Amino acid sequence: MADKSSANAYWAANIRVIVISLIIWFACSFGLGILLRPALSGISVGGAAIGFWFAQNGSIYELQILLFV
């Protein structure tokens, strides 16, 4: 019985980490890249507006950071 409860605790913690990571990734890619793009249009990164940068590159970089974390 103890083995089953520890397995359930492991999967509960694992699912929690996955859900939190997906929420952070969604907020970064969709929120900053699409919803807040007009508000962020005055800031530029490498010659492109930061909203465009988040939509094109930021979500990929954010995913890589989350994978290492």
Predicted model as a PDB file, atoms N, CA, C, CB and O in Angstrom, pLDDT in the B-factor column:
MODEL        1                                                                  
ATOM      1  N   MET A   1       0.803  -1.196   0.000  1.00 52.00           N  
ATOM      2  CA  MET A   1       0.000   0.000   0.000  1.00 52.00           C  
ATOM      3  C   MET A   1       0.851   1.268   0.000  1.00 52.00           C  
ATOM      4  CB  MET A   1      -0.916  -0.006   1.187  1.00 52.00           C  
ATOM      5  O   MET A   1       0.498   2.243  -0.662  1.00 52.00           O  
ATOM      6  N   ALA A   2       1.958   1.270   0.726  1.00 61.00           N  
ATOM      7  CA  ALA A   2       2.803   2.456   0.801  1.00 61.00           C  
ATOM      8  C   ALA A   2       3.408   2.779  -0.557  1.00 61.00           C  
ATOM      9  CB  ALA A   2       3.908   2.261   1.837  1.00 61.00           C  
ATOM     10  O   ALA A   2       3.622   3.945  -0.890  1.00 61.00           O  
ATOM     11  N   ASP A   3       3.683   1.735  -1.340  1.00 81.00           N  
ATOM     12  CA  ASP A   3       4.258   1.953  -2.665  1.00 81.00           C  
ATOM     13  C   ASP A   3       3.267   2.663  -3.576  1.00 81.00           C  
ATOM     14  CB  ASP A   3       4.688   0.623  -3.288  1.00 81.00           C  
ATOM     15  O   ASP A   3       3.659   3.532  -4.354  1.00 81.00           O  
ATOM     16  N   LYS A   4       1.993   2.307  -3.493  1.00 84.00           N  
ATOM     17  CA  LYS A   4       0.962   2.936  -4.324  1.00 84.00           C  
ATOM     18  C   LYS A   4       0.745   4.390  -3.913  1.00 84.00           C  
ATOM     19  CB  LYS A   4      -0.359   2.156  -4.224  1.00 84.00           C  
ATOM     20  O   LYS A   4       0.545   5.245  -4.777  1.00 84.00           O  
ATOM     21  N   SER A   5       0.778   4.684  -2.630  1.00 86.00           N  
ATOM     22  CA  SER A   5       0.571   6.069  -2.186  1.00 86.00           C  
ATOM     23  C   SER A   5       1.760   6.954  -2.563  1.00 86.00           C  
ATOM     24  CB  SER A   5       0.343   6.114  -0.663  1.00 86.00           C  
ATOM     25  O   SER A   5       1.582   8.129  -2.882  1.00 86.00           O  
ATOM     26  N   SER A   6       2.957   6.402  -2.529  1.00 87.00           N  
ATOM     27  CA  SER A   6       4.111   7.202  -2.951  1.00 87.00           C  
ATOM     28  C   SER A   6       4.094   7.432  -4.460  1.00 87.00           C  
ATOM     29  CB  SER A   6       5.423   6.515  -2.538  1.00 87.00           C  
ATOM     30  O   SER A   6       4.520   8.487  -4.929  1.00 87.00           O  
ATOM     31  N   ALA A   7       3.609   6.457  -5.220  1.00 88.00           N  
ATOM     32  CA  ALA A   7       3.477   6.629  -6.666  1.00 88.00           C  
ATOM     33  C   ALA A   7       2.428   7.691  -6.988  1.00 88.00           C  
ATOM     34  CB  ALA A   7       3.108   5.293  -7.337  1.00 88.00           C  
ATOM     35  O   ALA A   7       2.627   8.508  -7.887  1.00 88.00           O  
ATOM     36  N   ASN A   8       1.315   7.682  -6.260  1.00 91.00           N  
ATOM     37  CA  ASN A   8       0.282   8.699  -6.463  1.00 91.00           C  
ATOM     38  C   ASN A   8       0.794  10.088  -6.095  1.00 91.00           C  
ATOM     39  CB  ASN A   8      -0.965   8.364  -5.639  1.00 91.00           C  
ATOM     40  O   ASN A   8       0.487  11.066  -6.777  1.00 91.00           O  
ATOM     41  N   ALA A   9       1.568  10.176  -5.024  1.00 92.00           N  
ATOM     42  CA  ALA A   9       2.138  11.470  -4.631  1.00 92.00           C  
ATOM     43  C   ALA A   9       3.126  11.966  -5.679  1.00 92.00           C  
ATOM     44  CB  ALA A   9       2.830  11.363  -3.262  1.00 92.00           C  
ATOM     45  O   ALA A   9       3.170  13.160  -5.976  1.00 92.00           O  
ATOM     46  N   TYR A  10       3.917  11.058  -6.238  1.00 93.00           N  
ATOM     47  CA  TYR A  10       4.864  11.425  -7.292  1.00 93.00           C  
ATOM     48  C   TYR A  10       4.130  11.984  -8.503  1.00 93.00           C  
ATOM     49  CB  TYR A  10       5.715  10.212  -7.702  1.00 93.00           C  
ATOM     50  O   TYR A  10       4.500  13.039  -9.019  1.00 93.00           O  
ATOM     51  N   TRP A  11       3.091  11.287  -8.961  1.00 94.00           N  
ATOM     52  CA  TRP A  11       2.377  11.732 -10.152  1.00 94.00           C  
ATOM     53  C   TRP A  11       1.599  13.017  -9.903  1.00 94.00           C  
ATOM     54  CB  TRP A  11       1.435  10.647 -10.629  1.00 94.00           C  
ATOM     55  O   TRP A  11       1.453  13.831 -10.814  1.00 94.00           O  
ATOM     56  N   ALA A  12       1.101  13.213  -8.698  1.00 95.00           N  
ATOM     57  CA  ALA A  12       0.416  14.466  -8.376  1.00 95.00           C  
ATOM     58  C   ALA A  12       1.395  15.638  -8.444  1.00 95.00           C  
ATOM     59  CB  ALA A  12      -0.232  14.387  -6.972  1.00 95.00           C  
ATOM     60  O   ALA A  12       1.063  16.696  -8.979  1.00 95.00           O  
ATOM     61  N   ALA A  13       2.592  15.451  -7.907  1.00 95.00           N  
ATOM     62  CA  ALA A  13       3.610  16.501  -7.978  1.00 95.00           C  
ATOM     63  C   ALA A  13       4.070  16.720  -9.413  1.00 95.00           C  
ATOM     64  CB  ALA A  13       4.808  16.146  -7.091  1.00 95.00           C  
ATOM     65  O   ALA A  13       4.295  17.858  -9.825  1.00 95.00           O  
ATOM     66  N   ASN A  14       4.209  15.648 -10.169  1.00 94.00           N  
ATOM     67  CA  ASN A  14       4.639  15.740 -11.560  1.00 94.00           C  
ATOM     68  C   ASN A  14       3.619  16.494 -12.407  1.00 94.00           C  
ATOM     69  CB  ASN A  14       4.870  14.346 -12.136  1.00 94.00           C  
ATOM     70  O   ASN A  14       3.994  17.365 -13.192  1.00 94.00           O  
ATOM     71  N   ILE A  15       2.349  16.173 -12.260  1.00 95.00           N  
ATOM     72  CA  ILE A  15       1.288  16.858 -13.000  1.00 95.00           C  
ATOM     73  C   ILE A  15       1.222  18.327 -12.602  1.00 95.00           C  
ATOM     74  CB  ILE A  15      -0.069  16.178 -12.753  1.00 95.00           C  
ATOM     75  O   ILE A  15       0.976  19.181 -13.454  1.00 95.00           O  
ATOM     76  N   ARG A  16       1.436  18.638 -11.331  1.00 96.00           N  
ATOM     77  CA  ARG A  16       1.425  20.031 -10.873  1.00 96.00           C  
ATOM     78  C   ARG A  16       2.543  20.828 -11.534  1.00 96.00           C  
ATOM     79  CB  ARG A  16       1.563  20.097  -9.343  1.00 96.00           C  
ATOM     80  O   ARG A  16       2.316  21.962 -11.955  1.00 96.00           O  
ATOM     81  N   VAL A  17       3.735  20.265 -11.633  1.00 92.00           N  
ATOM     82  CA  VAL A  17       4.855  20.945 -12.288  1.00 92.00           C  
ATOM     83  C   VAL A  17       4.568  21.149 -13.777  1.00 92.00           C  
ATOM     84  CB  VAL A  17       6.157  20.139 -12.103  1.00 92.00           C  
ATOM     85  O   VAL A  17       4.874  22.208 -14.326  1.00 92.00           O  
ATOM     86  N   ILE A  18       3.991  20.159 -14.424  1.00 91.00           N  
ATOM     87  CA  ILE A  18       3.664  20.274 -15.848  1.00 91.00           C  
ATOM     88  C   ILE A  18       2.624  21.363 -16.078  1.00 91.00           C  
ATOM     89  CB  ILE A  18       3.152  18.933 -16.395  1.00 91.00           C  
ATOM     90  O   ILE A  18       2.771  22.170 -16.996  1.00 91.00           O  
ATOM     91  N   VAL A  19       1.581  21.399 -15.261  1.00 94.00           N  
ATOM     92  CA  VAL A  19       0.528  22.408 -15.426  1.00 94.00           C  
ATOM     93  C   VAL A  19       1.073  23.812 -15.191  1.00 94.00           C  
ATOM     94  CB  VAL A  19      -0.638  22.131 -14.463  1.00 94.00           C  
ATOM     95  O   VAL A  19       0.746  24.734 -15.938  1.00 94.00           O  
ATOM     96  N   ILE A  20       1.892  23.983 -14.173  1.00 93.00           N  
ATOM     97  CA  ILE A  20       2.481  25.303 -13.907  1.00 93.00           C  
ATOM     98  C   ILE A  20       3.385  25.727 -15.056  1.00 93.00           C  
ATOM     99  CB  ILE A  20       3.276  25.289 -12.586  1.00 93.00           C  
ATOM    100  O   ILE A  20       3.370  26.892 -15.452  1.00 93.00           O  
ATOM    101  N   SER A  21       4.164  24.809 -15.593  1.00 89.00           N  
ATOM    102  CA  SER A  21       5.035  25.121 -16.723  1.00 89.00           C  
ATOM    103  C   SER A  21       4.225  25.517 -17.960  1.00 89.00           C  
ATOM    104  CB  SER A  21       5.933  23.923 -17.045  1.00 89.00           C  
ATOM    105  O   SER A  21       4.585  26.464 -18.659  1.00 89.00           O  
ATOM    106  N   LEU A  22       3.150  24.807 -18.228  1.00 88.00           N  
ATOM    107  CA  LEU A  22       2.311  25.136 -19.375  1.00 88.00           C  
ATOM    108  C   LEU A  22       1.626  26.485 -19.211  1.00 88.00           C  
ATOM    109  CB  LEU A  22       1.272  24.055 -19.587  1.00 88.00           C  
ATOM    110  O   LEU A  22       1.471  27.221 -20.186  1.00 88.00           O  
ATOM    111  N   ILE A  23       1.213  26.817 -17.993  1.00 90.00           N  
ATOM    112  CA  ILE A  23       0.596  28.126 -17.741  1.00 90.00           C  
ATOM    113  C   ILE A  23       1.606  29.241 -17.968  1.00 90.00           C  
ATOM    114  CB  ILE A  23       0.036  28.200 -16.304  1.00 90.00           C  
ATOM    115  O   ILE A  23       1.272  30.258 -18.577  1.00 90.00           O  
ATOM    116  N   ILE A  24       2.828  29.070 -17.490  1.00 87.00           N  
ATOM    117  CA  ILE A  24       3.871  30.079 -17.698  1.00 87.00           C  
ATOM    118  C   ILE A  24       4.178  30.219 -19.173  1.00 87.00           C  
ATOM    119  CB  ILE A  24       5.147  29.716 -16.924  1.00 87.00           C  
ATOM    120  O   ILE A  24       4.316  31.337 -19.669  1.00 87.00           O  
ATOM    121  N   TRP A  25       4.289  29.115 -19.880  1.00 84.00           N  
ATOM    122  CA  TRP A  25       4.586  29.153 -21.313  1.00 84.00           C  
ATOM    123  C   TRP A  25       3.452  29.825 -22.081  1.00 84.00           C  
ATOM    124  CB  TRP A  25       4.823  27.731 -21.854  1.00 84.00           C  
ATOM    125  O   TRP A  25       3.706  30.636 -22.972  1.00 84.00           O  
ATOM    126  N   PHE A  26       2.215  29.502 -21.748  1.00 85.00           N  
ATOM    127  CA  PHE A  26       1.064  30.113 -22.401  1.00 85.00           C  
ATOM    128  C   PHE A  26       1.019  31.613 -22.136  1.00 85.00           C  
ATOM    129  CB  PHE A  26      -0.230  29.455 -21.924  1.00 85.00           C  
ATOM    130  O   PHE A  26       0.776  32.401 -23.050  1.00 85.00           O  
ATOM    131  N   ALA A  27       1.252  32.009 -20.893  1.00 84.00           N  
ATOM    132  CA  ALA A  27       1.215  33.438 -20.556  1.00 84.00           C  
ATOM    133  C   ALA A  27       2.286  34.205 -21.304  1.00 84.00           C  
ATOM    134  CB  ALA A  27       1.390  33.641 -19.053  1.00 84.00           C  
ATOM    135  O   ALA A  27       2.051  35.330 -21.745  1.00 84.00           O  
ATOM    136  N   CYS A  28       3.448  33.614 -21.450  1.00 80.00           N  
ATOM    137  CA  CYS A  28       4.539  34.291 -22.150  1.00 80.00           C  
ATOM    138  C   CYS A  28       4.276  34.364 -23.646  1.00 80.00           C  
ATOM    139  CB  CYS A  28       5.860  33.577 -21.890  1.00 80.00           C  
ATOM    140  O   CYS A  28       4.440  35.425 -24.248  1.00 80.00           O  
ATOM    141  N   SER A  29       3.874  33.266 -24.249  1.00 78.00           N  
ATOM    142  CA  SER A  29       3.714  33.251 -25.705  1.00 78.00           C  
ATOM    143  C   SER A  29       2.413  33.914 -26.148  1.00 78.00           C  
ATOM    144  CB  SER A  29       3.762  31.822 -26.221  1.00 78.00           C  
ATOM    145  O   SER A  29       2.438  34.764 -27.038  1.00 78.00           O  
ATOM    146  N   PHE A  30       1.297  33.556 -25.565  1.00 80.00           N  
ATOM    147  CA  PHE A  30       0.017  34.098 -25.992  1.00 80.00           C  
ATOM    148  C   PHE A  30      -0.233  35.473 -25.390  1.00 80.00           C  
ATOM    149  CB  PHE A  30      -1.109  33.150 -25.614  1.00 80.00           C  
ATOM    150  O   PHE A  30      -0.649  36.398 -26.088  1.00 80.00           O  
ATOM    151  N   GLY A  31       0.022  35.605 -24.097  1.00 79.00           N  
ATOM    152  CA  GLY A  31      -0.248  36.875 -23.421  1.00 79.00           C  
ATOM    153  C   GLY A  31       0.630  38.005 -23.911  1.00 79.00           C  
ATOM    154  O   GLY A  31       0.130  39.059 -24.305  1.00 79.00           O  
ATOM    155  N   LEU A  32       1.941  37.795 -23.892  1.00 75.00           N  
ATOM    156  CA  LEU A  32       2.858  38.867 -24.296  1.00 75.00           C  
ATOM    157  C   LEU A  32       2.972  38.988 -25.807  1.00 75.00           C  
ATOM    158  CB  LEU A  32       4.233  38.630 -23.701  1.00 75.00           C  
ATOM    159  O   LEU A  32       3.176  40.087 -26.323  1.00 75.00           O  
ATOM    160  N   GLY A  33       2.844  37.883 -26.522  1.00 74.00           N  
ATOM    161  CA  GLY A  33       3.014  37.917 -27.967  1.00 74.00           C  
ATOM    162  C   GLY A  33       1.777  38.339 -28.735  1.00 74.00           C  
ATOM    163  O   GLY A  33       1.891  38.888 -29.831  1.00 74.00           O  
ATOM    164  N   ILE A  34       0.589  38.095 -28.181  1.00 78.00           N  
ATOM    165  CA  ILE A  34      -0.633  38.389 -28.921  1.00 78.00           C  
ATOM    166  C   ILE A  34      -1.501  39.414 -28.199  1.00 78.00           C  
ATOM    167  CB  ILE A  34      -1.424  37.113 -29.151  1.00 78.00           C  
ATOM    168  O   ILE A  34      -1.849  40.442 -28.780  1.00 78.00           O  
ATOM    169  N   LEU A  35      -1.854  39.155 -26.952  1.00 80.00           N  
ATOM    170  CA  LEU A  35      -2.771  40.049 -26.254  1.00 80.00           C  
ATOM    171  C   LEU A  35      -2.155  41.402 -25.918  1.00 80.00           C  
ATOM    172  CB  LEU A  35      -3.250  39.395 -24.994  1.00 80.00           C  
ATOM    173  O   LEU A  35      -2.800  42.436 -26.091  1.00 80.00           O  
ATOM    174  N   LEU A  36      -0.925  41.405 -25.443  1.00 77.00           N  
ATOM    175  CA  LEU A  36      -0.285  42.658 -25.036  1.00 77.00           C  
ATOM    176  C   LEU A  36       0.628  43.242 -26.105  1.00 77.00           C  
ATOM    177  CB  LEU A  36       0.503  42.438 -23.779  1.00 77.00           C  
ATOM    178  O   LEU A  36       1.371  44.185 -25.832  1.00 77.00           O  
ATOM    179  N   ARG A  37       0.582  42.700 -27.311  1.00 76.00           N  
ATOM    180  CA  ARG A  37       1.452  43.179 -28.384  1.00 76.00           C  
ATOM    181  C   ARG A  37       1.263  44.667 -28.683  1.00 76.00           C  
ATOM    182  CB  ARG A  37       1.202  42.377 -29.639  1.00 76.00           C  
ATOM    183  O   ARG A  37       2.263  45.370 -28.829  1.00 76.00           O  
ATOM    184  N   PRO A  38       0.034  45.186 -28.782  1.00 78.00           N  
ATOM    185  CA  PRO A  38      -0.110  46.622 -29.051  1.00 78.00           C  
ATOM    186  C   PRO A  38       0.452  47.495 -27.928  1.00 78.00           C  
ATOM    187  CB  PRO A  38      -1.572  46.959 -29.267  1.00 78.00           C  
ATOM    188  O   PRO A  38       1.002  48.562 -28.198  1.00 78.00           O  
ATOM    189  N   ALA A  39       0.323  47.064 -26.690  1.00 78.00           N  
ATOM    190  CA  ALA A  39       0.830  47.851 -25.562  1.00 78.00           C  
ATOM    191  C   ALA A  39       2.353  47.837 -25.507  1.00 78.00           C  
ATOM    192  CB  ALA A  39       0.261  47.321 -24.250  1.00 78.00           C  
ATOM    193  O   ALA A  39       2.958  48.775 -24.987  1.00 78.00           O  
ATOM    194  N   LEU A  40       2.975  46.795 -26.032  1.00 74.00           N  
ATOM    195  CA  LEU A  40       4.425  46.663 -25.989  1.00 74.00           C  
ATOM    196  C   LEU A  40       5.105  47.114 -27.279  1.00 74.00           C  
ATOM    197  CB  LEU A  40       4.794  45.236 -25.701  1.00 74.00           C  
ATOM    198  O   LEU A  40       6.309  46.915 -27.439  1.00 74.00           O  
ATOM    199  N   SER A  41       4.360  47.715 -28.195  1.00 74.00           N  
ATOM    200  CA  SER A  41       4.915  48.028 -29.515  1.00 74.00           C  
ATOM    201  C   SER A  41       5.997  49.103 -29.481  1.00 74.00           C  
ATOM    202  CB  SER A  41       3.814  48.468 -30.432  1.00 74.00           C  
ATOM    203  O   SER A  41       6.779  49.204 -30.426  1.00 74.00           O  
ATOM    204  N   GLY A  42       6.064  49.904 -28.426  1.00 79.00           N  
ATOM    205  CA  GLY A  42       7.079  50.954 -28.350  1.00 79.00           C  
ATOM    206  C   GLY A  42       8.449  50.443 -27.958  1.00 79.00           C  
ATOM    207  O   GLY A  42       9.437  51.155 -28.138  1.00 79.00           O  
ATOM    208  N   ILE A  43       8.542  49.245 -27.434  1.00 81.00           N  
ATOM    209  CA  ILE A  43       9.812  48.679 -26.986  1.00 81.00           C  
ATOM    210  C   ILE A  43      10.343  47.776 -28.095  1.00 81.00           C  
ATOM    211  CB  ILE A  43       9.645  47.886 -25.638  1.00 81.00           C  
ATOM    212  O   ILE A  43       9.605  46.957 -28.641  1.00 81.00           O  
ATOM    213  N   SER A  44      11.629  47.928 -28.427  1.00 79.00           N  
ATOM    214  CA  SER A  44      12.177  47.085 -29.487  1.00 79.00           C  
ATOM    215  C   SER A  44      13.350  46.262 -28.976  1.00 79.00           C  
ATOM    216  CB  SER A  44      12.615  47.938 -30.680  1.00 79.00           C  
ATOM    217  O   SER A  44      14.112  46.697 -28.113  1.00 79.00           O  
ATOM    218  N   VAL A  45      13.471  45.077 -29.525  1.00 74.00           N  
ATOM    219  CA  VAL A  45      14.564  44.156 -29.218  1.00 74.00           C  
ATOM    220  C   VAL A  45      15.161  43.715 -30.547  1.00 74.00           C  
ATOM    221  CB  VAL A  45      14.071  42.918 -28.364  1.00 74.00           C  
ATOM    222  O   VAL A  45      14.492  43.052 -31.340  1.00 74.00           O  
ATOM    223  N   GLY A  46      16.383  44.070 -30.788  1.00 77.00           N  
ATOM    224  CA  GLY A  46      17.053  43.675 -32.022  1.00 77.00           C  
ATOM    225  C   GLY A  46      16.391  44.231 -33.278  1.00 77.00           C  
ATOM    226  O   GLY A  46      16.419  43.586 -34.327  1.00 77.00           O  
ATOM    227  N   GLY A  47      15.807  45.400 -33.187  1.00 80.00           N  
ATOM    228  CA  GLY A  47      15.177  46.021 -34.339  1.00 80.00           C  
ATOM    229  C   GLY A  47      13.727  45.633 -34.561  1.00 80.00           C  
ATOM    230  O   GLY A  47      13.092  46.147 -35.482  1.00 80.00           O  
ATOM    231  N   ALA A  48      13.191  44.749 -33.754  1.00 78.00           N  
ATOM    232  CA  ALA A  48      11.786  44.341 -33.877  1.00 78.00           C  
ATOM    233  C   ALA A  48      11.040  44.716 -32.598  1.00 78.00           C  
ATOM    234  CB  ALA A  48      11.668  42.805 -34.154  1.00 78.00           C  
ATOM    235  O   ALA A  48      11.634  44.791 -31.522  1.00 78.00           O  
ATOM    236  N   ALA A  49       9.751  44.946 -32.724  1.00 79.00           N  
ATOM    237  CA  ALA A  49       8.939  45.251 -31.542  1.00 79.00           C  
ATOM    238  C   ALA A  49       8.956  44.053 -30.600  1.00 79.00           C  
ATOM    239  CB  ALA A  49       7.475  45.614 -31.944  1.00 79.00           C  
ATOM    240  O   ALA A  49       8.996  42.905 -31.043  1.00 79.00           O  
ATOM    241  N   ILE A  50       8.927  44.327 -29.309  1.00 78.00           N  
ATOM    242  CA  ILE A  50       9.053  43.243 -28.330  1.00 78.00           C  
ATOM    243  C   ILE A  50       7.861  42.283 -28.389  1.00 78.00           C  
ATOM    244  CB  ILE A  50       9.184  43.823 -26.919  1.00 78.00           C  
ATOM    245  O   ILE A  50       8.017  41.096 -28.100  1.00 78.00           O  
ATOM    246  N   GLY A  51       6.673  42.776 -28.757  1.00 76.00           N  
ATOM    247  CA  GLY A  51       5.531  41.881 -28.922  1.00 76.00           C  
ATOM    248  C   GLY A  51       5.763  40.879 -30.040  1.00 76.00           C  
ATOM    249  O   GLY A  51       5.449  39.698 -29.897  1.00 76.00           O  
ATOM    250  N   PHE A  52       6.314  41.349 -31.157  1.00 76.00           N  
ATOM    251  CA  PHE A  52       6.656  40.456 -32.262  1.00 76.00           C  
ATOM    252  C   PHE A  52       7.744  39.480 -31.831  1.00 76.00           C  
ATOM    253  CB  PHE A  52       7.114  41.263 -33.496  1.00 76.00           C  
ATOM    254  O   PHE A  52       7.696  38.299 -32.175  1.00 76.00           O  
ATOM    255  N   TRP A  53       8.724  39.973 -31.079  1.00 77.00           N  
ATOM    256  CA  TRP A  53       9.820  39.128 -30.617  1.00 77.00           C  
ATOM    257  C   TRP A  53       9.294  38.010 -29.725  1.00 77.00           C  
ATOM    258  CB  TRP A  53      10.865  39.962 -29.863  1.00 77.00           C  
ATOM    259  O   TRP A  53       9.705  36.858 -29.861  1.00 77.00           O  
ATOM    260  N   PHE A  54       8.375  38.352 -28.804  1.00 74.00           N  
ATOM    261  CA  PHE A  54       7.793  37.316 -27.938  1.00 74.00           C  
ATOM    262  C   PHE A  54       6.997  36.302 -28.749  1.00 74.00           C  
ATOM    263  CB  PHE A  54       6.891  37.952 -26.870  1.00 74.00           C  
ATOM    264  O   PHE A  54       7.038  35.107 -28.459  1.00 74.00           O  
ATOM    265  N   ALA A  55       6.273  36.770 -29.765  1.00 74.00           N  
ATOM    266  CA  ALA A  55       5.464  35.851 -30.564  1.00 74.00           C  
ATOM    267  C   ALA A  55       6.343  34.913 -31.389  1.00 74.00           C  
ATOM    268  CB  ALA A  55       4.524  36.633 -31.484  1.00 74.00           C  
ATOM    269  O   ALA A  55       5.999  33.744 -31.567  1.00 74.00           O  
ATOM    270  N   GLN A  56       7.473  35.410 -31.896  1.00 75.00           N  
ATOM    271  CA  GLN A  56       8.315  34.605 -32.773  1.00 75.00           C  
ATOM    272  C   GLN A  56       9.382  33.818 -32.016  1.00 75.00           C  
ATOM    273  CB  GLN A  56       8.973  35.489 -33.795  1.00 75.00           C  
ATOM    274  O   GLN A  56       9.541  32.618 -32.240  1.00 75.00           O  
ATOM    275  N   ASN A  57      10.100  34.472 -31.139  1.00 76.00           N  
ATOM    276  CA  ASN A  57      11.252  33.841 -30.490  1.00 76.00           C  
ATOM    277  C   ASN A  57      11.056  33.590 -29.004  1.00 76.00           C  
ATOM    278  CB  ASN A  57      12.463  34.690 -30.684  1.00 76.00           C  
ATOM    279  O   ASN A  57      11.551  32.599 -28.468  1.00 76.00           O  
ATOM    280  N   GLY A  58      10.349  34.466 -28.352  1.00 73.00           N  
ATOM    281  CA  GLY A  58      10.242  34.395 -26.892  1.00 73.00           C  
ATOM    282  C   GLY A  58       9.618  33.123 -26.389  1.00 73.00           C  
ATOM    283  O   GLY A  58      10.059  32.574 -25.379  1.00 73.00           O  
ATOM    284  N   SER A  59       8.594  32.637 -27.074  1.00 73.00           N  
ATOM    285  CA  SER A  59       7.943  31.422 -26.600  1.00 73.00           C  
ATOM    286  C   SER A  59       8.865  30.209 -26.737  1.00 73.00           C  
ATOM    287  CB  SER A  59       6.642  31.184 -27.371  1.00 73.00           C  
ATOM    288  O   SER A  59       8.815  29.295 -25.914  1.00 73.00           O  
ATOM    289  N   ILE A  60       9.697  30.201 -27.761  1.00 80.00           N  
ATOM    290  CA  ILE A  60      10.651  29.099 -27.927  1.00 80.00           C  
ATOM    291  C   ILE A  60      11.722  29.152 -26.837  1.00 80.00           C  
ATOM    292  CB  ILE A  60      11.309  29.154 -29.326  1.00 80.00           C  
ATOM    293  O   ILE A  60      12.064  28.130 -26.243  1.00 80.00           O  
ATOM    294  N   TYR A  61      12.248  30.354 -26.580  1.00 81.00           N  
ATOM    295  CA  TYR A  61      13.242  30.501 -25.516  1.00 81.00           C  
ATOM    296  C   TYR A  61      12.639  30.176 -24.157  1.00 81.00           C  
ATOM    297  CB  TYR A  61      13.814  31.922 -25.510  1.00 81.00           C  
ATOM    298  O   TYR A  61      13.286  29.549 -23.319  1.00 81.00           O  
ATOM    299  N   GLU A  62      11.400  30.603 -23.940  1.00 81.00           N  
ATOM    300  CA  GLU A  62      10.736  30.318 -22.677  1.00 81.00           C  
ATOM    301  C   GLU A  62      10.546  28.811 -22.492  1.00 81.00           C  
ATOM    302  CB  GLU A  62       9.384  31.040 -22.610  1.00 81.00           C  
ATOM    303  O   GLU A  62      10.731  28.301 -21.387  1.00 81.00           O  
ATOM    304  N   LEU A  63      10.186  28.105 -23.541  1.00 80.00           N  
ATOM    305  CA  LEU A  63      10.047  26.650 -23.459  1.00 80.00           C  
ATOM    306  C   LEU A  63      11.373  25.997 -23.106  1.00 80.00           C  
ATOM    307  CB  LEU A  63       9.519  26.085 -24.781  1.00 80.00           C  
ATOM    308  O   LEU A  63      11.408  25.074 -22.292  1.00 80.00           O  
ATOM    309  N   GLN A  64      12.452  26.455 -23.698  1.00 85.00           N  
ATOM    310  CA  GLN A  64      13.768  25.884 -23.396  1.00 85.00           C  
ATOM    311  C   GLN A  64      14.140  26.137 -21.936  1.00 85.00           C  
ATOM    312  CB  GLN A  64      14.844  26.478 -24.331  1.00 85.00           C  
ATOM    313  O   GLN A  64      14.672  25.247 -21.273  1.00 85.00           O  
ATOM    314  N   ILE A  65      13.869  27.325 -21.433  1.00 85.00           N  
ATOM    315  CA  ILE A  65      14.140  27.627 -20.015  1.00 85.00           C  
ATOM    316  C   ILE A  65      13.317  26.718 -19.108  1.00 85.00           C  
ATOM    317  CB  ILE A  65      13.827  29.114 -19.701  1.00 85.00           C  
ATOM    318  O   ILE A  65      13.829  26.173 -18.130  1.00 85.00           O  
ATOM    319  N   LEU A  66      12.040  26.560 -19.442  1.00 84.00           N  
ATOM    320  CA  LEU A  66      11.179  25.703 -18.627  1.00 84.00           C  
ATOM    321  C   LEU A  66      11.626  24.245 -18.662  1.00 84.00           C  
ATOM    322  CB  LEU A  66       9.738  25.809 -19.100  1.00 84.00           C  
ATOM    323  O   LEU A  66      11.511  23.535 -17.663  1.00 84.00           O  
ATOM    324  N   LEU A  67      12.133  23.799 -19.803  1.00 84.00           N  
ATOM    325  CA  LEU A  67      12.612  22.422 -19.881  1.00 84.00           C  
ATOM    326  C   LEU A  67      13.834  22.197 -19.000  1.00 84.00           C  
ATOM    327  CB  LEU A  67      12.940  22.062 -21.320  1.00 84.00           C  
ATOM    328  O   LEU A  67      13.978  21.134 -18.396  1.00 84.00           O  
ATOM    329  N   PHE A  68      14.714  23.193 -18.922  1.00 88.00           N  
ATOM    330  CA  PHE A  68      15.889  23.059 -18.057  1.00 88.00           C  
ATOM    331  C   PHE A  68      15.504  23.158 -16.582  1.00 88.00           C  
ATOM    332  CB  PHE A  68      16.929  24.134 -18.402  1.00 88.00           C  
ATOM    333  O   PHE A  68      16.120  22.510 -15.736  1.00 88.00           O  
ATOM    334  N   VAL A  69      14.499  23.958 -16.273  1.00 82.00           N  
ATOM    335  CA  VAL A  69      14.044  24.085 -14.885  1.00 82.00           C  
ATOM    336  C   VAL A  69      13.352  22.794 -14.488  1.00 82.00           C  
ATOM    337  CB  VAL A  69      13.087  25.309 -14.703  1.00 82.00           C  
ATOM    338  O   VAL A  69      12.884  22.668 -13.356  1.00 82.00           O  
TER     339      VAL A  69                                                      
ENDMDL                                                                          
END                                                                             
